[in-house]
Amino acid sequence: MPIITVERLSKIYPVAIKQPGIKGTFNHFFHRTYREIKAVQDVSFYLEPGEIVGFLGANGAGKTTTLKMLTGLIHPSSGNVRVAGYIPFRRQPEFLRQTSLVMGQKQQLLWDLPALDSLRINAAVYNISDRIFTERLSELASMLALENKLTQPVRKLSLGERMKAELLAALLHHPKVLFLDEPTLGLDVNAQVAVREFLREYNQRYQATILLTSHYMADITALCDRVLLIHQGQLIYDGSLDGLLQRFAPYREVKVELAQAVSPEKLKQFGEIEAIEGQEVRFIVQRENLTTTIAKLLAQFEVIDLNVNDPPIEEVIGRLFQTGTILENLDS
Ligand SMILES: Nc1ncnc2c1ncn2[C@@H]1O[C@H](COP(=O)(O)OP(=O)(O)OP(=O)(O)O)[C@@H](O)[C@H]1O
């Protein structure tokens, strides 16, 4: 049975329009007019317990709005949501005990206090006994390698340590469902890897369900077998990461090592040149032109080595998010 059920969920934000000038300001006060922003439109999906699912979309696609409705921070305009058996917007205490939201750009830990003090407050809020608090603290701090950091004021922690402390605070009550909005934002590569490894371990240890947004594709490839793709408020893909590449990357990367360097002018005819490093050239070639392009390359040049790969996921998603590209792919 799904732990998260989202059915025909929509959110429309009314936004007041203000014309410039004094007349505009006057009208703004007395005859305010509004336009509608359809941030989320008719979105449906289900998550099974223990799944880690990536939630992808360009800036402004509707990810945060969806997460806010799933955690009960905002009310849907229409549709149904159930998380762990609860309607999020009611914000019942039992719902809050089963879920947690971590936003990379917001923090719950108090800046000037040691994280430990904020964690004690959380323990009191969630009614966690001293014994369980000590047990969980020691387990999570060791999983996150934070043992020596919790007594320092939060402002003295590095960004990565702070994010790990935020995760500790969010997980102290052992939620069944964890919503993560850009948990690795701004972290260096080592800290990103540490956060990812922790999430994987936590998910395996407690079968927690995780819905995760991230602009770092490494987070998604490392953690998520399944992804949801949202575009202009609509869910346009729900499936495996490989399936996403097949569907939205109608091209492949051809890497060829030539016996002699060849000018870019001569190479242009074979496809879009991604990079030239000495005698090594990387092209983007449409899938349907792949065999003819390779045949032409082999006929015209002395080729030492040739590889065909799916382009890196970052690249596919980057292209996908460029205006219009998603819609072109949807039409085809
Ligand atoms: N409180 C609000 N009032 C009006 N419009 C809003 C509000 N919050 C978000 N929006 C608009 O709704 C749309 C979806 O925004 P949302 O923050 O959900 O996108 P997102 O996918 O999380 O983007 P990002 O990756 O940039 O965080 C955007 O057009 C945004 O401008």
The ligand as an SDF file (V2000), in Angstrom:
LIG
                    3D

 31 33  0  0  0  0  0  0  0  0999 V2000
    4.0120   32.1500   -2.5780 N   0  0  0  0  0  0  0  0  0  0  0  0
    3.9580   32.2600   -3.9080 C   0  0  0  0  0  0  0  0  0  0  0  0
    3.1730   33.1910   -4.4800 N   0  0  0  0  0  0  0  0  0  0  0  0
    3.0960   33.2910   -5.8240 C   0  0  0  0  0  0  0  0  0  0  0  0
    3.7680   32.5050   -6.6890 N   0  0  0  0  0  0  0  0  0  0  0  0
    4.5750   31.5680   -6.1670 C   0  0  0  0  0  0  0  0  0  0  0  0
    4.7200   31.3870   -4.7540 C   0  0  0  0  0  0  0  0  0  0  0  0
    5.5900   30.3680   -4.5350 N   0  0  0  0  0  0  0  0  0  0  0  0
    5.9750   29.9210   -5.7540 C   0  0  0  0  0  0  0  0  0  0  0  0
    5.3690   30.6360   -6.7420 N   0  0  0  0  0  0  0  0  0  0  0  0
    5.4860   30.4380   -8.1950 C   0  0  0  0  0  0  0  0  0  0  0  0
    5.0700   29.0990   -8.4650 O   0  0  0  0  0  0  0  0  0  0  0  0
    5.9030   28.4980   -9.4600 C   0  0  0  0  0  0  0  0  0  0  0  0
    6.5200   27.2260   -8.8940 C   0  0  0  0  0  0  0  0  0  0  0  0
    7.4580   27.5930   -7.8700 O   0  0  0  0  0  0  0  0  0  0  0  0
    8.2550   26.5170   -6.9890 P   0  0  0  0  0  0  0  0  0  0  0  0
    8.9940   27.2640   -5.9290 O   0  0  0  0  0  0  0  0  0  0  0  0
    7.3180   25.4530   -6.5670 O   0  0  0  0  0  0  0  0  0  0  0  0
    9.2680   25.9280   -8.0740 O   0  0  0  0  0  0  0  0  0  0  0  0
   10.5240   24.9690   -7.8940 P   0  0  0  0  0  0  0  0  0  0  0  0
   10.3500   23.8670   -8.8960 O   0  0  0  0  0  0  0  0  0  0  0  0
   10.6850   24.5610   -6.4810 O   0  0  0  0  0  0  0  0  0  0  0  0
   11.7180   25.9160   -8.3380 O   0  0  0  0  0  0  0  0  0  0  0  0
   13.2480   26.0360   -7.7880 P   0  0  0  0  0  0  0  0  0  0  0  0
   13.9910   24.8510   -8.3200 O   0  0  0  0  0  0  0  0  0  0  0  0
   13.6940   27.3230   -8.4180 O   0  0  0  0  0  0  0  0  0  0  0  0
   13.1770   26.0910   -6.2920 O   0  0  0  0  0  0  0  0  0  0  0  0
    6.9070   29.5610   -9.8610 C   0  0  0  0  0  0  0  0  0  0  0  0
    6.4060   30.2180  -10.9960 O   0  0  0  0  0  0  0  0  0  0  0  0
    6.9310   30.5160   -8.6680 C   0  0  0  0  0  0  0  0  0  0  0  0
    7.2540   31.8200   -9.0860 O   0  0  0  0  0  0  0  0  0  0  0  0
  1  2  1  0
  2  3  1  0
  2  7  2  0
  3  4  2  0
  4  5  1  0
  5  6  2  0
  6  7  1  0
  6 10  1  0
  7  8  1  0
  8  9  2  0
  9 10  1  0
 10 11  1  0
 11 12  1  0
 11 30  1  0
 12 13  1  0
 13 14  1  0
 13 28  1  0
 14 15  1  0
 15 16  1  0
 16 17  2  0
 16 18  1  0
 16 19  1  0
 19 20  1  0
 20 21  2  0
 20 22  1  0
 20 23  1  0
 23 24  1  0
 24 25  2  0
 24 26  1  0
 24 27  1  0
 28 29  1  0
 28 30  1  0
 30 31  1  0
M  END
$$$$
